[in-house]
Amino acid sequence: MVDPSLNPVTVVDPAEAEPTRPPRRRPRRADFMALGAYVLLGVFVCLNYWGDVQGRVSSHLPTDHSWFEWLFAHGAYSVRHLENPLFTARQNAPDGVNMMANTSLLGVTLPLAPLTMLLGPQVMYALYLGGALAATAGTGYWMLSRHLVRSRAAAFVGGAFLGFAPGIVHHANGQPNFVSNFLLPLIVVRVLRLGEPGRWLRNGVALGVLVTYQIFLNEEMLLLTALACLVVVLAYVVQRPAAARAAAGPFLAALGVGGGLALLLAAYPIWFQFNGPQSYRGLQGGVFHNWGEDLVAFVTFARDTWAGDPAVEKTIGMTEQNTWFGWPLVLLSVVALVLLVRRSLAARIVAVLIVVFTVAAIGPVVRFNGVETGVRGPWSYVSDDLPLVEMMMPTRLTLVVAAAVGVLLALTWDAASRQGRPLAGLPRVPAPRAGEPGPAASGGADVPAPVTSRRRWLRPVGYAAVALAVLPLLPRPLPAQAVEPPPHFITAGGWRPYVPAGRTLVPVPIPSNVHGLPTLRWSALTGQEFPIPGGYFIGPNEVGEGVFGAPNRPTSSLVYSTMDAGVVPVLTDENRRQAVEDLRFWRASVVVLGAHPREAVLRELVTGLIGPPQRVDDVWVWDVRTLVG
């Protein structure tokens, strides 16, 4: 539902217009400069990867980094072999992985498959990560500059925060799905336009297409955006009831078209997600339900910002730093809301978003500086068995708060730029069309206050306040660490004579969500040409609940415990029998051990289980085809 004051067609109030001056063209030079700055910032954030893009991964989430490299390889493999991208048997052989039930980023990996084939998954990961950050900032800038503020500088500041907020940069450490938010500003704008008279079909179709595509980027961020839009619409209805009633017809019609189209386009993938092979129902133990936001986190500087200190994690804990705004930005936000809410409908809606989602993000127990206070939070009244709720992490609701703060920064800068003009955060009311109600009949738009003289120092003070709040939050280059390159035996194709069609290569250690980071990359960096057991994913346990990684077989558990202890246990005939049975289950044809910190103890273990290996190139090889049949 849209009030004329939320209409994207900006018409300046006659009292402020210069009647003799023709309308100015959009400052495209400023737009290009803004986009260029975002691109440079995206490159800067990924700078440490480019030092050795083939041999570095995220220091904070190295396994997630390798998983997303594997996803780019999956997209390329699916396109090259014309296979169903919603499922793969190249990991967790022989059961496979339901890609729709995991964070698969198919909306990116499939279109970029040709580039992945050309450049490799490591290069594509680094390119895409910086590009996604910049693209999100760019669409945020477009939304703000075209629909909310007049100052291009204000839109630039707000867009930069939407794309590079501390919480977003935090997720850039190995989780590019949470920085792939470039469609979300477009979805929000489209929702706000649903009430346009005479355009319900076009607006509904556009919304349906955007929502469908976002499903293949990040369903969780789509859910958060839907919740935020619901709060925005409700807040608008409360403040503009007459205008809401006038726009209700086209709004509901467009919403029905958009929802119906999205359901039609995504029906099979969504069905596959919840009913296809290797699907699951909820996560075991509701592991995400209790993960709320610490109150002190809001005024703490995030680890990956220039003002951040990694040592603070020892107090608050190793949590997702989805807010971590620092006290200057929190102080500025409070002052800005106090000054803007009286005259700006946008500021009032932003205030509602901040309050609602901040409270909701606290979780089931209030935490303060890393300590549970014993005070019940809002999630303590919500069952963790409810659909969707059991999969939600309360702290991630603060990503909506971060987006609202980005809009607030733009409104604040825009207000400061209007010396001698009223503090209004929305475009002026356009002249009503023939037969349409004006502002009074529609519930009243924000009426501009009379132009008054203001002290000139208010503008630089406003700019300085925003700068002082934002500059400490500028991101540092993401930390990266070296990772062992795959063996030459793997990259040169020495494995091919050992792995016939329908059989698997068993790397040691077997990949899991804890162990086997280098061996998971073997699959990604060879284009997934051989399937592997285990892996890093979410799949069903014996009762259909989602668990991380494949259920451990006796042999994989023995491998992991030996790695942790650094000593080979006394092996029994049962251990040897079970090893052969597990190799048959995995449809193994060869077991491969490359360079590893525990190489000696792992070689002794596998030799004790299935016999002596051969040294081939730079790996140890156990050809088990005759052993398992």
N, C-alpha and C positions, 0 to 999 in steps of 0.2 A: 504494500500500500504506500502510495507516495503522495505527499503534499506537494503543491507547486514549488515550495521552497527546497524540495529534494529533487526536483526535476533536473536532469542533466543539462538541459538547455539553459544556459546562464543568460539572463537578461538583467542588466544593471538597472538599479532603481533610478527613475528619472531625476530625483533630487541630486543624485551624485554624478550623473552623466554630463558629458560636455557635448551639447547638442550640435555644435558646429564642427566637431571632429568626426571623421568617418570611422567606422569600427576597425580596430586594428587586427591584423592577421595574427594567428597564433605564433608565438615566438619559437619557431622550430629550431633555431639555433640553440636556445636554452634546453630544449628537449634532447637534442643530440648530445649536448655537453653533459647533461644529467646521465644519460644512458652510458656515455663513455666513462664517466667517473665510476658508475656502478661496475662496469666491466673491469676497470683497473683495480677496484677494490676486491672483486671476486678473484682476480689473478693473485693479488697480494695475499689473500687469505689462504690460498693453496700453494703459496710460494715454496714451502719446504718439500712438497711432493715433487715439484718440478726439478729440484736438485738431483734427484735420481728416481724418475717416475716409475722405472721398472723394478726398483728394489726397495721402495719405502711404503709403509702403511701407517695408519693412524696410531699414535702412541697410546691414545686413550681407549680406543675400541678397535684393536687390530683384527679381531675375528669378524666384526661387522664389516670392516673395510673389505676384507677378503670375500665375505658373502656377497657384497654388492659388485665386486669384480666378477664373481661367479655369475651373478645375475646378468651382467652385460654379455658374458659368454653364452648364457642360456638363450638370450634373445637372438643372438647371432646363429646359434645352433638350430633353434626352432625355425628361423627363416631359411637357413641353408638347406635343411633337411625337410622342410614343409611339414613339421610336426606340430601337434596341438601345444601351444605355449602355456596352457593352463595346467599342464602336468608334465613332469619329467621323471625319467628313470635313470638319469645320469648321476644322481646322488641318492643315497639311501637304497641302493640296490639290494634285493630285487623289488622292494615294496614301492619305491619312488616317493615323490614329494608333490603334494597338491599346491601348485604355485599361487592359486587364488586364495588359499587359506594361509598364505605367508605374504610377507612384504616383498612383492615381486617386481614392482616398478615397470610393469609391462608397457605402460603408456609411453615409456622412454626407451626401454631396451629394444623393443621391436622396431620403431621407426629409425633408431640409430644403428640397427644391425649392420648395414653396409659399412659404416664408419668403424664399428667394432672389428669387423673382419679385416679392415685395412690397417687400423692403428693398434689393435689389441685392447683388451679390457682394462689394463692399467692406465693407459693414456686416456681412454674414454671416461674412466672414472674421474680422473683429475679434471679433464675438460668439462665434463658435465657438472661436477660439484660447483666449480666457480661460476659456470654459466647459469645454473639454477638459482644461485644466490643473486646474481645480477638481474636475471629475468624477473624474479619476485619483486625486487626493488623497482624495476622498470614498470611493471603493471601496477604496483602500488602508487608510483609517481603519476601514471596516467589517470588512475581513479581519482586521486586527490586534485590534480591540476585541472581535470576536465569537469569534475562534478562537485567539488567541495570548497576549494580555496582559489583565490585569485593570484596569489603570489607564487611564481614558479620556484622561488627559493624555499618557500614553505612546503611546497609539494616535494621538493628534492629532499629536504630534511626528513619529512614523514616517510617518503618512499625508502630512503636509506635505512631507517629504523625498521620498517616492515621487512626488508630483505636481510638486514644484518644485525638484528636485535641480539642481545647476549644469548637468549635461549635458542635462537635459530643457529647461531654460530656454534653453540655447544653441540647441537645435533649434527652439525657438519663433520664432527669427529666420527666418521664411519657410518652415518645414517643420512644419506642424501635424500631419502624419501621425505624427511621432515624439513628439508629446505626447498623441496619442489612445490612451492606454494604460489606459483605464478598464475594459476587459474583462479585462485580464491578471490582476489580483488575483482576480477571480471564477474564471478558468480555473485558477489555481494551487490555490485552495480546492477546486474540483471534482476536480482530479487527486488531491489528498490524501484525498478522500472516496471514491475509487473502490473501496477495499477494504472498505467497510461491508457487512456481511452482509445479504442480503435486499434490497438496494437497487441492484443492479448495472444493472438496466434503466433506472431513473429517472436514476441518476447518469450513465450512458453517454449517454442522450439529451440531458441538459443539457450535457454536455461537447461533444457533437457540434454542437449549436446554437451554443454560444459560439465554438467554433473556426471554424465556417463564417462567422459574422459578422465575426470578427477578420480573416479572409482579405480582406474588403472594406474593412478599415481600414489594416492594415499587415502584410504577409506577413513582412517581415524581423523585426519585433518578435515575431510569433508563433513564428518559428523560434528566436529567442533564448530565448523563454519555454519552448519545448519542450526545448531543450538544458538549460536550468536545471532543469526538472522531472525530466529524466533523471538529472542529477547528484544531485538531492535524493533520488530514489527509490533510487539505488545507494548513497548514503551511509546512508540509512535501513536498507537491507537488510544492509549490513555491520555496523551497530550493533545491529540488532534482527532477527537471522536467524529466530528462532522465530516472532515476530509476523509477519514478512514471509511466511513459509510459510503461516501460518494465513489470511492475507488474500489470498494469491496467486490463489485461484479467483475470487472476486468481482471482484478488481482486473482481472484479464485479461479477464473477461467484459464488464465495463463499458468497458474500454479498446477492446475489439473493437467493441462497439456504438457508442461515440463515434466511433471512427475510420471505421467503415463508414458511419455517418450523414453525417459530414462529407464523405467522398468522394462519397457519393450526391448531396448537396445542392450541392456545389461542382464536380461532375464537368465540366459544360459550361464554366463560366468558366475552370477550370484548363486544360482542353483548348484553349480559345480563346486563352489566354495564350501557350501554347507552339506552337500549330499554326494559329491564326487569321491573318487578313491582318495584315501588318506585324509579325509576331512575329519573334523573333530567338533566337539560341543564344549565351549568354554575352556579355560585353562585350569589345570590341576591346582586345587587349593586357592583359587582366586588370587594369584600372586600379585596382581597389579592393584587390587582393590584398596590396599592399605597404604599405598605410596602417595602421601599428601605432601603439601608444600610447607616448609618451615617458615614461620613468620619472620625470622631474622634474615632469611634469604632475600626478601624483597629489598632490603637496604644494604645488601652485600654486593660487592663488585664481582662479576663472574670471572672465573679462572682464565678464560681466553681473551680478556680485555686488557688494555694497557694499564688500568688501575687494579686489575685483579691479582690475587695472591693465592697460589695453589694450596698454601698451608691452611687456608680457612676451611678446606674440605675435611680436615681432621676434626673440626668442631661440629660443623653442620652435618657432615657426612658426605659420602660419595653419592650424591643425588643428581638427577637431571636439573641443570641450572636454567630452568625455563623462564624464571623471572630474573632474579639477581640483578636488579636495576641499579643498585647503588643509592645511597641516601640523597645525593643532589637531584636525581631524576624523580625520586619519590616526592621530595619537597616541592620541586617545580610543578609536578602534576597536581598536587593538592592545591597550591596557590592558583594555578591556571584554571582549575575547575571552579574554584570559588569566584574568580573574576569573570568567567565566561558563561556559567550555567544560566545566569539570569537573562541573558540576551540571545543565547545561541541554542537552538534546538539540537544541533549536532553535538554540542558539548554536554547537554543534558543526557542524550542517549549514550554518549561515551561514558559518562559518569555511572549510568545504570549498568553498562557492560562491566566496567571495572569492579564495581561493588559486588555484583552477582557472581562473577566468575572468580573473584578473589576469595570470597567466602566459600564457594563450592570447592575450590582447589585445596582447602585445608585438609580434607580427608576425614577419616573416622576419629582421629585423635589429634588435638592441637599440639604441635611441636614448637618449641622455642629454643633456638640455638642448639639444636641437636638432641634436646631432651623432651621426652613425652610428658606433657603436663598433667595428664589424667583428665583434662577437660574434653568432653565429647565434641567431635566435629560433626559437620552436616552429614558426612557419609556413614556415620554410625547408625543413622536412621534409615539407611537404604540397604536392602538385601543384596549381598554379592552373588545371588543366584539369578538375578534379573537378566534377561537377554541384553547384550551390549554393555550393561553396567559392569558385569564381571570381567569384561575385557578392557575397561577404561582405567587409566591411571589418573587419579585426581590431580596430580601436579601438572599434567599436560593441559588442564583447563586454563592454566595461566598463560598459555600461548594466545588465547583470546585476549587476555589482559594486555599482553605485549602488543598485539595488533591495535587495540584501543588506544594504548599510549602512543603508538606511532601516529594515529590520526590526531590525537590531542596535541602532539608536538607541531603538526602542520597547522592546526587551528591557532595555536599560540603564536607561532611565527607570523602567520597571516594577520592576526589581530595586531601584533606589534608593528607590522608594516604599514598599517592604515593610520598614519598620523592625521589627526583631525577628523577621523571617521569613527563610527560606532564599532564596538567590539562584537561583530557578528561572525559566526563561523560557517554560515551557509550562503549559497548564492541567493540573490534577491528574487522576489516573486515575479515570474513572468506575467505578462498581460494575459488575462483569460481569453480563451477562444469564444467565439459567438455561441451563446447558449450554455456556457459552462459557468459554474459559480465562481465568484471571486474569493479573495482571501477571507472576507468576513463570513461568507456563506459556508466555506469549507472548514471552518473551525479556527481560522486565523493563523496566518504565517507569522514568522518573526518580523515584527514591524521595526524598521530601522529607526534608531533614536535620532533626534535632531543632531545635525553636524555641529560639533562643538570644538573649540580650540583646545589643544592638548599641548603639554610641554614637550618640546622636542626631545628631551632626554629620555622619554618613555620608550621610544623606538630602539635606540642602542642598548638600553637596559634590558628590554625584552629579548633582543638578539643575544646579548651576552649571557642572559640567564639560560636560554636554550643551549647555547654553545657549551657553557660550563657543565651543564647536566649531561650532555651527549658526548663530548670529546673524551672523557675518561672511559667511555664504553666502546671506543673504536677497537675493532678486533685486531688481535695479533695473528701472525701466520700460524696455522694449525700445527701443533707438534707432530712430528713424524719420526718413525724409527725404522732402522734397516731390518729387512727380513731375508732369510736365507733364500737364494734363488733355487728354482727347481733343478734337479739333477739333469746333466746332459743326456742321460739315458732317456729321460722323459721328454725333454724339448726336442731332441733329435729324432725321436720316433723309434728308439731302440726297443721299446715295449711292444711294438706292433706284432712281431712274430709270436709273442706269448699270449696275446689276447684275441682269440677268434670271436666272431660275431656271437652274441648271446652270453658271453662270459665277462667277468669283471676283473679289474686290477685292484688288489687289496694293498693300499699303502700302509706302512707302519711308521708312526702310530695311526690307527684308524681315525679319521676326522670326526670330531664331536664339537659340542658347544664349549668345551673346556680344553681339549687336547687337539693336536693335529692341524693347527693353523697352516703350516707350510704345505702339508699334504693335501689340504682342501684346495690350495692354489694350483697344485699340479693339474687338477681337472680344468680349472678356469683358463690357465695359460696354454693349454693344449687344445682349446676349443671344445672341451668336453667330449673328445673322441673316444674315451673309454669310460665306462660307468664305474663308480666306486661305492662301497658300502659306507654306512654311517653318514655323517655330514652335520651341517649347521642349519637348522630349520625347526619348525614346529609341526609336530604330527601327533596322531592319536596314540594313547596308551591302550592297555588291554580293555579298559572300560569306556573308551571313546573320548576321554578328556585330553586336551592339548598338553603336550610336554615338549620341552626343548631337546632336540636331537633324537636319534634313533634309540629305542630301548636297547640297553646294553646286552650283548650276548656274553656268555661266560668267558670267551676268549678275549673280547674287547675289554671286559672288566679286568681280566688278568693283566693285559698289556698296560692299562692305565695305573693299576696299583703297583706294578713293577717299576714303571716310570717314576712314580711318586716316591717309592722307597729307595730306588737306586740299587736294589739287590734282587737277584732272581730267587724266587721261593723254591722250595723243594717241589718238583713236578711229579705228578702221579700219572698212572695209566688213564685215569678218568680225565685229567687235564688234556692228555693227548687225544683221547677219543672225542672229547668235546671240541677240540680244535678242528679235527677233521669234519665233524658234523657242522660246525659253524662255517667252515670254508665251503661245504656243499650248499648250505643255506644261502651264502652270498654268491654262489655260482662262480667261485673264484677259479682262475686259471694260473695266476701268478701272484706271489707276495713280494713286495719291493720295499727295501729299507735303504734310504739315502742318508746323507750326512745329518747328524742329529746330536745334540748334547748328551743324549743317553744312548748313543748308537751301540756302544759295546754291550751294555746290559740288555738292550732290545735284541741284538743279534744272538746273544746267548739264550735268551728266552725262546725266540722263535725256533732256533736250532734244536733246543730241547723238546719242543712240541712237535715239529714236523721234519726234522733232519737238517743236514748241513746245506748251506747255500752255495751259490756260485757268484764269483765277482765278475760282473758284467759292466764295462765302462766305469762309471763312478757310483754304482749301487751294488747292494747284495740282493740276489734274486733267488727265490724258491719257486721253481716250476712245479705246481701242484696238480697238473692235469691228470697225471696217472694216479695220484693219491686220492683225489676226490671223484674220479670217474667222469 
